[in-house]
């Protein structure tokens, strides 16, 4: 079953990493756990006017979550991104590869 998104996907996921840090961190362990984002697993859909954005996320496993994004504009033109959230030495990091380009990193 798809869930509706209420925010732009890239901003949505970027905020998730910050949110996870604020809710799962403790004084003894300040780094958030990737497992705290398990609820993100599944399919998410946002419809704005005639444009549709879909994100599909796999559950956390092996220190990362994998996702894919597809946006279809009102004109019918599609764009896509390969997505990854990884547990790194610095904490959770979000990587996006728009249109198959090299990944960007938001730690």
Long-range contacts (C-beta under 8 A, 24 or more apart in sequence): 1-42, 1-43, 2-42, 2-43, 2-44, 2-45, 2-54, 3-42, 3-43, 3-44, 3-45, 4-44, 4-45, 4-46, 4-47, 5-44, 5-45, 5-46, 5-53, 5-55, 6-46, 7-46, 8-46, 8-53, 9-44, 9-46, 9-53, 9-55, 9-69, 9-71, 10-69, 10-81, 10-96, 13-40, 13-55, 13-67, 13-83, 13-85, 13-94, 14-94, 14-106, 16-40, 16-85, 17-85, 17-92, 17-93, 17-94, 17-106, 20-92, 21-91, 21-92, 31-91, 31-92, 32-91, 32-92, 33-87, 34-60, 34-63, 34-64, 34-65, 34-85, 34-86, 34-87, 34-92, 35-60, 37-65, 37-85, 37-92, 40-65, 41-65, 49-74, 50-74, 55-83, 57-83, 63-87
